[in-house]
Amino acid sequence: MRTDEIRIHHQADATCRTCGSTVEAPRFFDTRGHHYCAPECWETVGDRAAKAHAAMELR
C-alpha cells in the first residue's frame, strides 16, 4: 500500500476502538491504525472494563 492509500484507510474507519464513539479528528491511533477518541481510551486498551464494553458494542 502506498502512503496515500494508508492515510485514506485510516480516515475511513474513525471510531474509537475502546468506547465506540466517533472520532472526528483522528489524533490518537496506534501502529495498527486503530483510532481512539482521547488519551484515556488509548491508555485503557488492556483493561477488562474496556474489553467488556467493546464486546457489548459488537452485539
C-alpha distance matrix in Angstrom:
0.0 3.7 6.6 8.2 6.1 6.4 9.9 10.8 10.0 12.3 14.9 15.1 16.7 19.1 21.8 23.4 22.8 26.3 28.5 26.5 27.4 25.2 23.5 24.1 22.7 20.0 21.2 21.4 18.4 17.7 14.9 13.7 13.5 17.0 19.1 22.8 25.5 27.5 27.8 30.4 28.1 25.5 28.5 29.8 26.8 28.9 32.1 33.8 34.6 31.0 30.0 33.0 32.2 28.6 30.1 32.6 29.9 28.2 31.6
3.7 0.0 3.8 5.4 5.3 6.3 8.7 10.1 10.6 12.5 14.6 15.5 17.6 19.5 22.6 24.2 24.1 27.6 29.6 27.7 28.0 25.6 23.5 23.5 21.8 19.4 20.4 21.1 18.6 18.3 15.7 15.2 14.5 18.1 19.7 23.3 25.6 27.4 27.8 30.7 28.7 26.1 29.1 30.8 28.1 30.5 33.6 35.6 36.2 32.5 31.9 35.0 33.8 30.4 32.3 34.6 31.7 30.4 33.9
6.6 3.8 0.0 3.8 5.5 5.1 6.2 8.7 9.8 10.6 12.5 14.4 16.3 17.5 20.8 22.1 22.3 25.7 27.7 26.0 26.0 23.5 21.0 20.9 18.7 16.4 17.0 18.1 15.9 16.0 13.7 13.9 12.7 16.3 17.4 20.8 22.9 24.5 24.8 27.9 26.2 23.6 26.5 28.6 26.2 28.8 31.9 34.1 34.5 30.8 30.6 33.7 32.4 29.2 31.4 33.6 30.7 29.8 33.4
8.2 5.4 3.8 0.0 3.8 5.5 5.2 6.3 8.7 10.0 10.9 12.5 15.2 16.5 20.0 21.9 22.6 26.0 27.6 25.5 25.1 22.3 19.9 19.3 17.5 15.8 17.0 18.7 16.9 17.7 16.0 15.8 13.8 17.1 17.6 21.0 22.7 24.6 25.5 28.6 26.8 24.6 27.9 29.7 27.5 30.4 33.1 35.2 35.2 31.5 31.4 34.3 32.6 29.4 31.7 33.5 30.3 29.5 33.0
6.1 5.3 5.5 3.8 0.0 3.8 5.4 5.1 6.1 8.7 10.0 10.6 13.1 15.2 18.5 20.6 20.9 24.6 26.1 23.8 23.9 21.2 19.4 19.2 18.0 16.0 17.8 18.9 16.6 17.1 15.4 14.3 12.5 15.6 16.7 20.3 22.3 24.6 25.6 28.4 26.1 24.1 27.4 28.8 26.3 29.0 31.8 33.5 33.6 29.9 29.4 32.2 30.6 27.2 29.2 31.1 28.0 26.8 30.2
6.4 6.3 5.1 5.5 3.8 0.0 3.8 5.4 5.0 6.2 8.7 9.9 11.5 13.2 16.3 17.9 18.0 21.5 23.4 21.4 21.7 19.4 17.3 17.7 16.2 13.6 15.1 15.7 13.1 13.4 11.6 10.7 8.9 12.3 13.6 17.2 19.5 21.6 22.3 25.1 22.8 20.6 23.8 25.3 22.8 25.5 28.3 30.2 30.5 26.7 26.3 29.3 27.9 24.6 26.7 28.8 25.8 24.8 28.4
9.9 8.7 6.2 5.2 5.4 3.8 0.0 3.8 5.4 5.2 6.4 8.8 10.8 11.6 15.1 16.8 17.6 21.0 22.5 20.5 20.2 17.5 15.0 14.8 13.1 10.9 12.4 13.8 12.0 13.3 12.4 12.1 9.4 12.3 12.5 15.8 17.5 19.6 20.6 23.6 21.7 19.6 23.0 24.8 22.7 25.8 28.3 30.4 30.3 26.5 26.6 29.5 27.7 24.6 27.1 28.9 25.7 25.2 28.8
10.8 10.1 8.7 6.3 5.1 5.4 3.8 0.0 3.8 5.4 5.2 6.2 9.2 10.7 14.3 16.7 17.8 21.4 22.4 19.9 19.5 16.5 14.7 14.2 13.4 11.8 14.2 15.7 14.0 15.6 15.1 14.0 11.0 13.3 13.3 16.7 18.1 20.8 22.4 25.0 22.7 21.3 24.9 26.2 24.0 27.1 29.4 31.1 30.7 27.0 27.0 29.5 27.4 24.3 26.6 28.0 24.7 24.0 27.4
10.0 10.6 9.8 8.7 6.1 5.0 5.4 3.8 0.0 3.8 5.4 5.2 7.0 9.4 12.5 14.8 15.2 18.9 20.3 17.7 18.0 15.5 14.1 14.7 14.2 11.9 14.5 15.0 12.7 13.8 13.1 11.2 8.5 10.6 11.5 15.2 17.2 20.0 21.4 23.7 21.0 19.5 23.1 24.0 21.5 24.4 26.8 28.3 28.1 24.3 24.0 26.5 24.7 21.4 23.4 25.1 21.9 20.9 24.4
12.3 12.5 10.6 10.0 8.7 6.2 5.2 5.4 3.8 0.0 3.8 5.6 6.1 7.1 10.2 12.0 12.7 16.2 17.6 15.5 15.6 13.2 11.3 12.1 11.2 8.4 10.8 11.2 9.0 10.6 10.7 9.4 5.9 7.9 8.1 11.7 13.7 16.3 17.6 20.1 17.6 16.0 19.6 20.8 18.5 21.7 24.0 25.8 25.5 21.7 21.8 24.5 22.6 19.5 22.0 23.7 20.6 20.2 23.8
14.9 14.6 12.5 10.9 10.0 8.7 6.4 5.2 5.4 3.8 0.0 3.8 5.6 5.8 9.5 12.0 13.7 17.0 17.6 15.2 14.4 11.4 9.5 9.4 9.0 7.4 10.5 11.9 10.8 13.3 14.0 12.9 9.3 10.2 9.2 12.2 13.2 16.1 18.2 20.6 18.3 17.3 21.0 22.1 20.3 23.7 25.6 27.3 26.5 22.8 23.2 25.5 23.1 20.3 23.0 24.1 20.6 20.6 24.0
15.1 15.5 14.4 12.5 10.6 9.9 8.8 6.2 5.2 5.6 3.8 0.0 3.8 6.0 9.2 12.4 13.6 17.2 17.6 14.6 14.2 11.3 10.7 11.0 11.7 10.4 13.8 14.7 13.2 15.3 15.9 13.9 10.6 11.1 10.6 13.7 14.8 18.2 20.4 22.3 19.6 19.0 22.7 23.3 21.1 24.4 26.1 27.3 26.5 22.8 22.8 24.7 22.4 19.4 21.6 22.6 19.0 18.5 21.7
16.7 17.6 16.3 15.2 13.1 11.5 10.8 9.2 7.0 6.1 5.6 3.8 0.0 3.8 5.9 9.0 10.0 13.5 14.0 11.1 11.3 9.1 8.9 10.5 11.6 9.6 13.0 13.0 11.3 13.3 14.5 12.2 9.0 8.3 7.9 10.9 12.4 15.8 18.0 19.5 16.4 16.1 19.8 19.9 17.7 20.9 22.5 23.6 22.7 19.1 19.0 20.9 18.7 15.6 17.9 18.9 15.5 15.1 18.5
19.1 19.5 17.5 16.5 15.2 13.2 11.6 10.7 9.4 7.1 5.8 6.0 3.8 0.0 3.8 6.7 8.9 12.0 12.0 9.4 8.8 6.2 5.2 7.1 8.2 6.6 10.2 10.4 9.7 12.5 14.5 13.0 9.5 8.1 6.1 8.3 9.0 12.5 15.1 16.6 13.9 13.9 17.6 18.0 16.4 19.9 21.2 22.6 21.4 17.7 18.4 20.3 17.7 15.1 18.0 18.8 15.3 15.9 19.3
21.8 22.6 20.8 20.0 18.5 16.3 15.1 14.3 12.5 10.2 9.5 9.2 5.9 3.8 0.0 3.8 6.2 8.8 8.5 5.7 5.6 4.5 5.2 8.4 10.2 8.7 11.7 11.0 10.4 12.9 15.5 13.8 10.9 8.2 6.1 7.0 7.6 11.3 14.0 14.7 11.6 12.3 16.0 15.6 14.2 17.6 18.4 19.4 17.9 14.4 15.2 16.8 14.0 11.6 14.6 15.1 11.8 12.8 16.1
23.4 24.2 22.1 21.9 20.6 17.9 16.8 16.7 14.8 12.0 12.0 12.4 9.0 6.7 3.8 0.0 3.8 5.5 5.7 4.7 5.3 6.2 6.1 9.9 11.0 9.1 11.0 9.2 9.0 11.3 14.4 13.2 10.9 7.5 5.1 4.2 5.3 8.5 10.9 11.2 7.9 8.9 12.3 11.9 10.7 14.3 14.9 16.3 14.8 11.2 12.5 14.5 11.8 9.8 13.3 14.1 11.3 12.9 16.3
22.8 24.1 22.3 22.6 20.9 18.0 17.6 17.8 15.2 12.7 13.7 13.6 10.0 8.9 6.2 3.8 0.0 3.8 6.1 5.7 8.2 9.6 9.8 13.5 14.2 11.7 13.2 10.7 9.3 10.3 13.1 11.4 10.1 6.3 6.0 5.8 8.4 10.7 12.0 11.9 8.1 8.5 11.6 10.5 8.4 11.5 12.6 13.8 13.0 9.2 9.6 12.1 10.1 7.4 10.8 12.4 10.2 11.1 14.7
26.3 27.6 25.7 26.0 24.6 21.5 21.0 21.4 18.9 16.2 17.0 17.2 13.5 12.0 8.8 5.5 3.8 0.0 3.8 5.9 8.4 10.9 11.3 15.1 15.9 13.8 14.6 11.8 11.3 12.2 15.4 14.2 13.3 9.5 8.7 6.8 8.5 9.8 10.8 9.5 5.8 7.4 9.6 7.7 6.5 9.5 9.6 10.8 9.5 5.8 7.3 9.6 7.5 6.1 9.9 11.2 9.8 11.6 14.8
28.5 29.6 27.7 27.6 26.1 23.4 22.5 22.4 20.3 17.6 17.6 17.6 14.0 12.0 8.5 5.7 6.1 3.8 0.0 3.8 5.7 9.1 10.4 14.0 15.5 14.3 15.6 13.4 13.6 15.2 18.5 17.3 15.8 12.1 10.4 8.2 8.2 9.9 12.0 10.3 7.1 9.9 12.1 10.1 9.9 12.7 11.9 12.5 10.1 7.1 9.2 10.1 6.9 6.5 10.2 10.2 8.4 11.2 13.9
26.5 27.7 26.0 25.5 23.8 21.4 20.5 19.9 17.7 15.5 15.2 14.6 11.1 9.4 5.7 4.7 5.7 5.9 3.8 0.0 3.8 6.6 8.8 12.3 14.4 13.2 15.4 13.8 13.6 15.5 18.5 16.7 14.7 11.2 9.6 8.6 8.7 11.6 14.1 13.3 10.0 12.1 14.9 13.3 12.4 15.3 15.0 15.4 13.3 10.2 11.2 12.0 8.7 7.2 10.4 10.2 7.2 9.5 12.5
27.4 28.0 26.0 25.1 23.9 21.7 20.2 19.5 18.0 15.6 14.4 14.2 11.3 8.8 5.6 5.3 8.2 8.4 5.7 3.8 0.0 3.8 6.4 9.4 11.9 11.7 14.0 13.2 13.8 16.5 19.6 18.4 15.8 12.6 10.0 8.6 7.1 10.3 13.6 13.1 10.5 12.9 15.8 14.9 14.6 17.9 17.5 18.2 15.7 12.8 14.5 15.2 11.7 10.8 14.1 13.4 10.3 12.9 15.5
25.2 25.6 23.5 22.3 21.2 19.4 17.5 16.5 15.5 13.2 11.4 11.3 9.1 6.2 4.5 6.2 9.6 10.9 9.1 6.6 3.8 0.0 3.8 6.2 9.2 9.4 12.4 12.5 13.2 16.2 19.1 17.8 14.7 12.2 9.3 8.9 7.4 11.1 14.5 15.0 12.6 14.2 17.6 17.3 16.7 20.3 20.4 21.4 19.2 16.1 17.5 18.6 15.2 13.7 16.9 16.4 13.0 14.9 17.7
23.5 23.5 21.0 19.9 19.4 17.3 15.0 14.7 14.1 11.3 9.5 10.7 8.9 5.2 5.2 6.1 9.8 11.3 10.4 8.8 6.4 3.8 0.0 3.8 5.7 5.8 8.7 9.2 10.4 13.9 16.7 16.1 12.8 10.8 7.3 7.0 5.3 8.9 12.2 13.6 11.6 12.5 16.0 16.6 16.1 19.8 20.4 22.1 20.2 16.8 18.5 20.2 17.0 15.5 18.9 19.0 15.8 17.5 20.6
24.1 23.5 20.9 19.3 19.2 17.7 14.8 14.2 14.7 12.1 9.4 11.0 10.5 7.1 8.4 9.9 13.5 15.1 14.0 12.3 9.4 6.2 3.8 0.0 3.8 6.2 9.1 11.0 12.6 16.3 18.8 18.5 14.9 13.7 10.2 10.3 8.2 11.1 14.5 16.3 14.9 15.6 19.0 20.0 19.7 23.4 24.0 25.8 23.8 20.5 22.3 23.9 20.6 19.2 22.5 22.4 19.1 20.7 23.7
22.7 21.8 18.7 17.5 18.0 16.2 13.1 13.4 14.2 11.2 9.0 11.7 11.6 8.2 10.2 11.0 14.2 15.9 15.5 14.4 11.9 9.2 5.7 3.8 0.0 3.8 5.9 8.7 10.7 14.4 16.8 17.2 13.7 13.1 9.7 9.8 8.3 10.3 13.0 15.6 14.7 14.6 18.0 19.6 19.3 23.1 24.1 26.3 24.7 21.3 23.2 25.2 22.3 20.7 24.2 24.6 21.4 22.9 26.2
20.0 19.4 16.4 15.8 16.0 13.6 10.9 11.8 11.9 8.4 7.4 10.4 9.6 6.6 8.7 9.1 11.7 13.8 14.3 13.2 11.7 9.4 5.8 6.2 3.8 0.0 3.8 5.8 7.0 10.7 13.0 13.4 9.9 9.5 6.4 7.4 7.3 9.4 11.5 14.3 12.9 12.0 15.6 17.3 16.5 20.3 21.7 24.1 22.9 19.3 20.9 23.3 20.7 18.8 22.2 23.1 20.1 21.2 24.7
21.2 20.4 17.0 17.0 17.8 15.1 12.4 14.2 14.5 10.8 10.5 13.8 13.0 10.2 11.7 11.0 13.2 14.6 15.6 15.4 14.0 12.4 8.7 9.1 5.9 3.8 0.0 3.8 6.4 9.9 12.3 13.7 10.9 10.7 7.8 7.9 7.9 8.4 9.4 12.8 12.3 10.9 14.0 16.4 16.1 19.7 21.3 24.1 23.1 19.7 21.5 24.2 21.9 20.3 23.9 25.0 22.3 23.6 27.2
21.4 21.1 18.1 18.7 18.9 15.7 13.8 15.7 15.0 11.2 11.9 14.7 13.0 10.4 11.0 9.2 10.7 11.8 13.4 13.8 13.2 12.5 9.2 11.0 8.7 5.8 3.8 0.0 3.8 7.0 10.2 11.6 9.4 8.5 6.0 5.3 6.7 6.7 6.9 10.1 9.3 7.3 10.4 12.9 12.4 16.0 17.7 20.6 19.9 16.5 18.3 21.2 19.3 17.6 21.2 22.6 20.3 21.6 25.2
18.4 18.6 15.9 16.9 16.6 13.1 12.0 14.0 12.7 9.0 10.8 13.2 11.3 9.7 10.4 9.0 9.3 11.3 13.6 13.6 13.8 13.2 10.4 12.6 10.7 7.0 6.4 3.8 0.0 3.8 6.8 7.8 5.8 5.3 4.4 5.8 8.8 9.5 9.4 12.1 10.3 7.7 11.0 13.0 11.5 14.8 17.1 19.9 19.7 16.1 17.1 20.3 18.8 16.5 19.7 21.7 19.4 20.0 23.8
17.7 18.3 16.0 17.7 17.1 13.4 13.3 15.6 13.8 10.6 13.3 15.3 13.3 12.5 12.9 11.3 10.3 12.2 15.2 15.5 16.5 16.2 13.9 16.3 14.4 10.7 9.9 7.0 3.8 0.0 3.8 5.4 5.5 5.7 7.0 8.4 11.9 12.2 11.1 13.4 11.6 8.3 10.8 12.8 10.6 13.3 16.3 19.0 19.6 16.2 16.6 20.2 19.3 16.9 19.7 22.2 20.4 20.5 24.3
14.9 15.7 13.7 16.0 15.4 11.6 12.4 15.1 13.1 10.7 14.0 15.9 14.5 14.5 15.5 14.4 13.1 15.4 18.5 18.5 19.6 19.1 16.7 18.8 16.8 13.0 12.3 10.2 6.8 3.8 0.0 3.8 5.5 7.5 9.8 12.0 15.4 15.9 14.8 17.1 15.3 12.0 14.1 16.0 13.5 15.6 19.0 21.6 22.6 19.2 19.1 22.7 22.2 19.4 21.9 24.7 22.8 22.4 26.2
13.7 15.2 13.9 15.8 14.3 10.7 12.1 14.0 11.2 9.4 12.9 13.9 12.2 13.0 13.8 13.2 11.4 14.2 17.3 16.7 18.4 17.8 16.1 18.5 17.2 13.4 13.7 11.6 7.8 5.4 3.8 0.0 3.8 5.7 9.1 11.9 15.5 16.7 16.2 18.1 15.6 12.8 15.3 16.3 13.3 15.3 18.6 20.6 21.6 18.2 17.5 20.9 20.5 17.3 19.4 22.3 20.3 19.5 23.2
13.5 14.5 12.7 13.8 12.5 8.9 9.4 11.0 8.5 5.9 9.3 10.6 9.0 9.5 10.9 10.9 10.1 13.3 15.8 14.7 15.8 14.7 12.8 14.9 13.7 9.9 10.9 9.4 5.8 5.5 5.5 3.8 0.0 3.8 6.3 9.7 13.0 14.7 15.0 17.1 14.6 12.2 15.4 16.5 13.9 16.6 19.4 21.5 21.8 18.1 17.9 21.1 20.0 16.9 19.3 21.7 19.2 18.8 22.6
17.0 18.1 16.3 17.1 15.6 12.3 12.3 13.3 10.6 7.9 10.2 11.1 8.3 8.1 8.2 7.5 6.3 9.5 12.1 11.2 12.6 12.2 10.8 13.7 13.1 9.5 10.7 8.5 5.3 5.7 7.5 5.7 3.8 0.0 3.8 6.8 10.3 12.3 12.8 14.4 11.4 9.6 12.9 13.5 10.8 13.9 16.3 18.1 18.2 14.5 14.4 17.5 16.2 13.2 15.9 18.2 15.8 15.7 19.5
19.1 19.7 17.4 17.6 16.7 13.6 12.5 13.3 11.5 8.1 9.2 10.6 7.9 6.1 6.1 5.1 6.0 8.7 10.4 9.6 10.0 9.3 7.3 10.2 9.7 6.4 7.8 6.0 4.4 7.0 9.8 9.1 6.3 3.8 0.0 3.8 6.8 9.1 10.5 12.3 9.5 8.4 12.1 13.0 11.2 14.8 16.6 18.6 18.0 14.2 15.1 17.9 15.9 13.4 16.7 18.2 15.6 16.3 20.0
22.8 23.3 20.8 21.0 20.3 17.2 15.8 16.7 15.2 11.7 12.2 13.7 10.9 8.3 7.0 4.2 5.8 6.8 8.2 8.6 8.6 8.9 7.0 10.3 9.8 7.4 7.9 5.3 5.8 8.4 12.0 11.9 9.7 6.8 3.8 0.0 3.8 5.7 7.3 8.7 6.0 5.7 9.5 10.3 9.5 13.3 14.5 16.7 15.7 12.1 13.8 16.4 14.1 12.5 16.1 17.4 15.0 16.5 20.0
25.5 25.6 22.9 22.7 22.3 19.5 17.5 18.1 17.2 13.7 13.2 14.8 12.4 9.0 7.6 5.3 8.4 8.5 8.2 8.7 7.1 7.4 5.3 8.2 8.3 7.3 7.9 6.7 8.8 11.9 15.4 15.5 13.0 10.3 6.8 3.8 0.0 3.8 7.2 8.3 6.7 7.9 11.1 11.8 12.1 15.9 16.2 18.4 16.6 13.3 15.7 17.7 14.9 13.9 17.7 18.2 15.7 17.9 21.0
27.5 27.4 24.5 24.6 24.6 21.6 19.6 20.8 20.0 16.3 16.1 18.2 15.8 12.5 11.3 8.5 10.7 9.8 9.9 11.6 10.3 11.1 8.9 11.1 10.3 9.4 8.4 6.7 9.5 12.2 15.9 16.7 14.7 12.3 9.1 5.7 3.8 0.0 3.8 5.3 5.5 6.5 8.8 10.3 11.6 15.1 15.4 18.0 16.4 13.5 16.4 18.5 16.1 15.7 19.5 20.1 18.2 20.5 23.6
27.8 27.8 24.8 25.5 25.6 22.3 20.6 22.4 21.4 17.6 18.2 20.4 18.0 15.1 14.0 10.9 12.0 10.8 12.0 14.1 13.6 14.5 12.2 14.5 13.0 11.5 9.4 6.9 9.4 11.1 14.8 16.2 15.0 12.8 10.5 7.3 7.2 3.8 0.0 3.8 5.5 4.9 6.0 8.6 10.3 13.5 14.0 17.2 16.2 13.6 16.4 18.9 17.1 16.8 20.5 21.6 20.1 22.2 25.4
30.4 30.7 27.9 28.6 28.4 25.1 23.6 25.0 23.7 20.1 20.6 22.3 19.5 16.6 14.7 11.2 11.9 9.5 10.3 13.3 13.1 15.0 13.6 16.3 15.6 14.3 12.8 10.1 12.1 13.4 17.1 18.1 17.1 14.4 12.3 8.7 8.3 5.3 3.8 0.0 3.8 5.4 5.2 6.4 9.0 11.8 11.4 14.5 13.0 10.9 14.2 16.3 14.6 15.0 18.6 19.4 18.5 20.9 23.8
28.1 28.7 26.2 26.8 26.1 22.8 21.7 22.7 21.0 17.6 18.3 19.6 16.4 13.9 11.6 7.9 8.1 5.8 7.1 10.0 10.5 12.6 11.6 14.9 14.7 12.9 12.3 9.3 10.3 11.6 15.3 15.6 14.6 11.4 9.5 6.0 6.7 5.5 5.5 3.8 0.0 3.8 5.4 5.2 6.6 10.0 9.9 12.6 11.2 8.3 11.2 13.5 11.7 11.5 15.2 16.2 15.1 17.3 20.3
25.5 26.1 23.6 24.6 24.1 20.6 19.6 21.3 19.5 16.0 17.3 19.0 16.1 13.9 12.3 8.9 8.5 7.4 9.9 12.1 12.9 14.2 12.5 15.6 14.6 12.0 10.9 7.3 7.7 8.3 12.0 12.8 12.2 9.6 8.4 5.7 7.9 6.5 4.9 5.4 3.8 0.0 3.8 5.6 5.7 9.2 10.5 13.7 13.3 10.2 12.4 15.4 14.2 13.2 16.7 18.4 17.2 18.8 22.1
28.5 29.1 26.5 27.9 27.4 23.8 23.0 24.9 23.1 19.6 21.0 22.7 19.8 17.6 16.0 12.3 11.6 9.6 12.1 14.9 15.8 17.6 16.0 19.0 18.0 15.6 14.0 10.4 11.0 10.8 14.1 15.3 15.4 12.9 12.1 9.5 11.1 8.8 6.0 5.2 5.4 3.8 0.0 3.8 5.7 8.0 8.9 12.5 12.5 10.3 12.7 15.6 15.0 14.8 17.9 19.7 19.2 20.9 23.9
29.8 30.8 28.6 29.7 28.8 25.3 24.8 26.2 24.0 20.8 22.1 23.3 19.9 18.0 15.6 11.9 10.5 7.7 10.1 13.3 14.9 17.3 16.6 20.0 19.6 17.3 16.4 12.9 13.0 12.8 16.0 16.3 16.5 13.5 13.0 10.3 11.8 10.3 8.6 6.4 5.2 5.6 3.8 0.0 3.8 5.6 5.4 8.8 8.7 6.7 9.3 12.0 11.7 11.9 14.8 16.5 16.5 18.3 21.0
26.8 28.1 26.2 27.5 26.3 22.8 22.7 24.0 21.5 18.5 20.3 21.1 17.7 16.4 14.2 10.7 8.4 6.5 9.9 12.4 14.6 16.7 16.1 19.7 19.3 16.5 16.1 12.4 11.5 10.6 13.5 13.3 13.9 10.8 11.2 9.5 12.1 11.6 10.3 9.0 6.6 5.7 5.7 3.8 0.0 3.8 5.7 8.6 9.4 6.6 7.6 11.1 11.1 10.2 12.9 15.3 15.0 16.1 19.2
28.9 30.5 28.8 30.4 29.0 25.5 25.8 27.1 24.4 21.7 23.7 24.4 20.9 19.9 17.6 14.3 11.5 9.5 12.7 15.3 17.9 20.3 19.8 23.4 23.1 20.3 19.7 16.0 14.8 13.3 15.6 15.3 16.6 13.9 14.8 13.3 15.9 15.1 13.5 11.8 10.0 9.2 8.0 5.6 3.8 0.0 3.8 6.6 8.8 7.3 7.4 10.7 12.0 11.5 13.2 16.0 16.5 17.3 20.0
32.1 33.6 31.9 33.1 31.8 28.3 28.3 29.4 26.8 24.0 25.6 26.1 22.5 21.2 18.4 14.9 12.6 9.6 11.9 15.0 17.5 20.4 20.4 24.0 24.1 21.7 21.3 17.7 17.1 16.3 19.0 18.6 19.4 16.3 16.6 14.5 16.2 15.4 14.0 11.4 9.9 10.5 8.9 5.4 5.7 3.8 0.0 3.8 5.5 5.4 6.4 8.8 10.1 10.8 12.5 14.6 15.7 17.1 19.3
33.8 35.6 34.1 35.2 33.5 30.2 30.4 31.1 28.3 25.8 27.3 27.3 23.6 22.6 19.4 16.3 13.8 10.8 12.5 15.4 18.2 21.4 22.1 25.8 26.3 24.1 24.1 20.6 19.9 19.0 21.6 20.6 21.5 18.1 18.6 16.7 18.4 18.0 17.2 14.5 12.6 13.7 12.5 8.8 8.6 6.6 3.8 0.0 3.8 5.4 5.1 6.1 8.5 9.8 10.4 12.3 14.3 15.5 17.1
34.6 36.2 34.5 35.2 33.6 30.5 30.3 30.7 28.1 25.5 26.5 26.5 22.7 21.4 17.9 14.8 13.0 9.5 10.1 13.3 15.7 19.2 20.2 23.8 24.7 22.9 23.1 19.9 19.7 19.6 22.6 21.6 21.8 18.2 18.0 15.7 16.6 16.4 16.2 13.0 11.2 13.3 12.5 8.7 9.4 8.8 5.5 3.8 0.0 3.8 5.5 5.1 6.1 8.6 9.8 10.7 12.4 14.5 15.9
31.0 32.5 30.8 31.5 29.9 26.7 26.5 27.0 24.3 21.7 22.8 22.8 19.1 17.7 14.4 11.2 9.2 5.8 7.1 10.2 12.8 16.1 16.8 20.5 21.3 19.3 19.7 16.5 16.1 16.2 19.2 18.2 18.1 14.5 14.2 12.1 13.3 13.5 13.6 10.9 8.3 10.2 10.3 6.7 6.6 7.3 5.4 5.4 3.8 0.0 3.8 5.5 5.1 6.2 8.6 10.0 10.7 12.7 14.9
30.0 31.9 30.6 31.4 29.4 26.3 26.6 27.0 24.0 21.8 23.2 22.8 19.0 18.4 15.2 12.5 9.6 7.3 9.2 11.2 14.5 17.5 18.5 22.3 23.2 20.9 21.5 18.3 17.1 16.6 19.1 17.5 17.9 14.4 15.1 13.8 15.7 16.4 16.4 14.2 11.2 12.4 12.7 9.3 7.6 7.4 6.4 5.1 5.5 3.8 0.0 3.8 5.4 5.1 6.1 8.7 9.9 10.8 12.9
33.0 35.0 33.7 34.3 32.2 29.3 29.5 29.5 26.5 24.5 25.5 24.7 20.9 20.3 16.8 14.5 12.1 9.6 10.1 12.0 15.2 18.6 20.2 23.9 25.2 23.3 24.2 21.2 20.3 20.2 22.7 20.9 21.1 17.5 17.9 16.4 17.7 18.5 18.9 16.3 13.5 15.4 15.6 12.0 11.1 10.7 8.8 6.1 5.1 5.5 3.8 0.0 3.8 5.4 5.1 6.3 8.8 10.1 11.2
32.2 33.8 32.4 32.6 30.6 27.9 27.7 27.4 24.7 22.6 23.1 22.4 18.7 17.7 14.0 11.8 10.1 7.5 6.9 8.7 11.7 15.2 17.0 20.6 22.3 20.7 21.9 19.3 18.8 19.3 22.2 20.5 20.0 16.2 15.9 14.1 14.9 16.1 17.1 14.6 11.7 14.2 15.0 11.7 11.1 12.0 10.1 8.5 6.1 5.1 5.4 3.8 0.0 3.8 5.4 5.2 6.4 9.0 10.4
28.6 30.4 29.2 29.4 27.2 24.6 24.6 24.3 21.4 19.5 20.3 19.4 15.6 15.1 11.6 9.8 7.4 6.1 6.5 7.2 10.8 13.7 15.5 19.2 20.7 18.8 20.3 17.6 16.5 16.9 19.4 17.3 16.9 13.2 13.4 12.5 13.9 15.7 16.8 15.0 11.5 13.2 14.8 11.9 10.2 11.5 10.8 9.8 8.6 6.2 5.1 5.4 3.8 0.0 3.8 5.4 5.1 6.5 9.2
30.1 32.3 31.4 31.7 29.2 26.7 27.1 26.6 23.4 22.0 23.0 21.6 17.9 18.0 14.6 13.3 10.8 9.9 10.2 10.4 14.1 16.9 18.9 22.5 24.2 22.2 23.9 21.2 19.7 19.7 21.9 19.4 19.3 15.9 16.7 16.1 17.7 19.5 20.5 18.6 15.2 16.7 17.9 14.8 12.9 13.2 12.5 10.4 9.8 8.6 6.1 5.1 5.4 3.8 0.0 3.8 5.4 5.3 6.9
32.6 34.6 33.6 33.5 31.1 28.8 28.9 28.0 25.1 23.7 24.1 22.6 18.9 18.8 15.1 14.1 12.4 11.2 10.2 10.2 13.4 16.4 19.0 22.4 24.6 23.1 25.0 22.6 21.7 22.2 24.7 22.3 21.7 18.2 18.2 17.4 18.2 20.1 21.6 19.4 16.2 18.4 19.7 16.5 15.3 16.0 14.6 12.3 10.7 10.0 8.7 6.3 5.2 5.4 3.8 0.0 3.8 5.4 5.5
29.9 31.7 30.7 30.3 28.0 25.8 25.7 24.7 21.9 20.6 20.6 19.0 15.5 15.3 11.8 11.3 10.2 9.8 8.4 7.2 10.3 13.0 15.8 19.1 21.4 20.1 22.3 20.3 19.4 20.4 22.8 20.3 19.2 15.8 15.6 15.0 15.7 18.2 20.1 18.5 15.1 17.2 19.2 16.5 15.0 16.5 15.7 14.3 12.4 10.7 9.9 8.8 6.4 5.1 5.4 3.8 0.0 3.8 5.6
28.2 30.4 29.8 29.5 26.8 24.8 25.2 24.0 20.9 20.2 20.6 18.5 15.1 15.9 12.8 12.9 11.1 11.6 11.2 9.5 12.9 14.9 17.5 20.7 22.9 21.2 23.6 21.6 20.0 20.5 22.4 19.5 18.8 15.7 16.3 16.5 17.9 20.5 22.2 20.9 17.3 18.8 20.9 18.3 16.1 17.3 17.1 15.5 14.5 12.7 10.8 10.1 9.0 6.5 5.3 5.4 3.8 0.0 3.8
31.6 33.9 33.4 33.0 30.2 28.4 28.8 27.4 24.4 23.8 24.0 21.7 18.5 19.3 16.1 16.3 14.7 14.8 13.9 12.5 15.5 17.7 20.6 23.7 26.2 24.7 27.2 25.2 23.8 24.3 26.2 23.2 22.6 19.5 20.0 20.0 21.0 23.6 25.4 23.8 20.3 22.1 23.9 21.0 19.2 20.0 19.3 17.1 15.9 14.9 12.9 11.2 10.4 9.2 6.9 5.5 5.6 3.8 0.0
